[in-house]
Amino acid sequence: MNSRERILGRVRRALADVTPETRPYEEAVPRDYLRAHGERTAGETVDLLAENLADYRAIVHRAGAGELPALVMRLLAEHGSREVLVPPGLPPGWLAEDGPVRIHDRAALTAARLDRVDSVVTGCAVAIAETGTLVLDGSPDQGRRRISLIPDHHICVVRVPDQVVSSVPQALERLDAARPLTWISGPSATSDIELDRVEGVHGPRTLEVILLG
Amino acid sequence: MSGTFVGMPAFPQAAGKAVRNPTLRGNLRHATHTIRAKRERAVGELSDWAGLREAGRRIKDHTLRHLDRYLEQLEESVTAAGGTVHWAADAEEANRIVTGLVRATGESEVVKVKSMATQEIELNEALAAAGIRAYETDLAELIVQLGKDRPSHILVPAIHRNRGEIRDIFAREMGEWGRPAPEGLTDTPADLAEAARLHLREKFLRAKVGISGANFMVAETGTLVVVESEGNGRMCLTLPETLISVVGIEKVVPTWRDLEVFLQTLPRSSTAERMNPYTSMWTGTTDEDGPRAFHLVLLDNGRTDTLADTVGRQALRCIRCSACLNVCPVYERAGGHAYGSVYPGPIGAILSPQLRGTTSEIDASLPYASSLCGACYEVCPVAIDIPEVLVHLRERVVEGGPAVRRGNKVLLKPAKGHAAERAAMRAARWAFARPGALRVGQRLASRTRRLHPRTLPGPGRAWSGARDLPAVPPEPFRDWWQRTRGGKDGDR
């Protein structure tokens, strides 16, 4: 007998006392909780997102479509970035013509090469207001998971209000489980020293979020 | 790492040593009190917390009651998404599988995400024996590994260390493992985090094999979820060419939607955050993004034995948040090492004796490592009635009886050390059934009270070693009542 059969056999013997559930799963497990906490207009939801992002030390900016390239260039300049990493499908209008050297991400770029890039600019798939969370799903405007991880400075553009949801349940409804997902809530942090939160460990130590709308 | 839990003394001896260590008690008190207040605030933000807790309990219970079905579904989904599923009945088999997978890559080092399952099976030691070096990359795990120490908390394994101790460990040990700590390293948490960032960076960038656990596995989609803070998890999950995840079979949930419950309750219960900084979700492999090979090792190692116990099986609902540790008055004073297991605190006191059985001295003593105050049950986000299981396991230790070990039914013998307790209970039963004898005994005890020793002799010594004997009153209550009618007649 192989271990698969052994383990499944042990499970079945262990559950000899259990009457199998015949109802569909969603009936068998009632969900007496809220889809979202509180009633908010679309604008208020964006405000809550901004507030919660800032609470976990992300730096939040707002811009209209016309202002975006200038803002991105200013943030890159303020960070002193000489090179900026760009996912393959970043909307062309998000960056100005001048500014730091653009490194277009491709599979051949090694992790060591990515480590020498100062900043990265990406979009996102969805943002969650209640928790101050950005979710990236590897779409062309976001790129591979590693590009929003290795550079020390991440600029993430959120289209508001379209990409913003109130809650975790609403975010999961929008996301595709088949894609590789990264949920980001503030810059990297740790609570490992005396259970106190300190920002800045292995992921980007500076997270800037631009609410575009 | 030299740290091992084999041959640990029973809880009272280990705890007795810990409570006499003022640094340890200070560190634990500071950390647990900090997190307690923060957790209350984070939980208080959600008006439907009770509903989320109940849904979490029901999802986990339902899954456990149909675990065979969901494991088969998970295997199918992971395989369809490009992963390879392995089954490990025990720690030895899991270690053999992982060692073989690493060897097949030709690599001699791996980077690791913090994982309770791999701590439980002592994977690092098994890899070291095979000539493979495993680098822990979680900050607290790194502190434990560099300090040749043992973990003492589920979430923050180095909770017993304060910033000064961490600075000393980094300054002394980092050079042995790779890039040394910066000159003049201070003990500010930001500097310590920076030292860890620099030390581990080169390891992440060259890593070819990553090893992780998982917080959740979704049967419906084959998705694995790792919840973390630092980004070391993201590094290990996305940069290597090969990813091996070792996950306990109880970590499966049926549907994608189920994550909406646990992604709300886990961060708020563990680090007291609305959301932890990073959560990674992956389903098999993705072209040109992340590892090209993904192996999932499903681990039993005592979980099916635990499942066979109709009272104790609820311990398998645990999502390893560690809220029960942070509120426990016993944990706060004794520290995590006294529990003699990678699972300390209240959840460890019910999990370890079930996963490992109650035959060793430490495992037989763990169900007693509690005052049954119930704070752990209150904060548990999946409503595990820890006091109920503790009492159940105490009964098993004292009375023995049927249990399942390694899939086989066994009949446990009553524990030897509890003969005196059983004799005392028999005597009590006899006396309480005979009021005359009870009265004579109580009066005798009152009259001789000045002669009573401070500790019990013989087999009672163990009991009074950690407790003060109750003072015997000058007269038995019933005599006092007879004499005074409860004080109504003006006495005193």
Interface residues (C-beta under 8 A of the other chain):
Chain A: N2 S3 R4 R6 I7 L8 G9 R10 V11 R12 R13 A14 L15 D17 V18 P20 E21 Y25 A28 V29 P30 R31 D32 Y33 L34 H37 N52 Y56 A107 A111 A112 D115 I128 E130 T131 G132 T133 G138 R144 R145 R146 L149 V168 P169 L172 A177 A178 R179 P180 L181 T182 W183 I184 S185 G186 P187 S188 A189 T190 S191 D192 I193 E194 L195 D196 R197 V198 G200 V201 H202 G203 P204
Chain B: N27 H30 A31 T32 T34 I35 E45 L46 S47 D48 G51 L52 E54 A55 R58 I59 H62 R65 H66 L67 D68 L71 E72 A81 W87 A88 A89 E93 T137 D138 L139 A140 I143 L155 V156 A158 I159 N162 R163 I166 P189 A190 L192 A193 E194 A196 R197 L200 R201 F204 L205 R206 V218 E220 T221 T223 S229 E230 G231 N232 R234 M235 L237 T238 L239 I249 P254 T255 W256 R257 L259 E260 V261 L263 Q264 T271 E273 R274 M275 N276 P277 Y278 T279 S280 M281 W282 T283 T286 E288 D289 G290 L298 D300 T304 D305 L307 A308 T310 R313 V404 G407
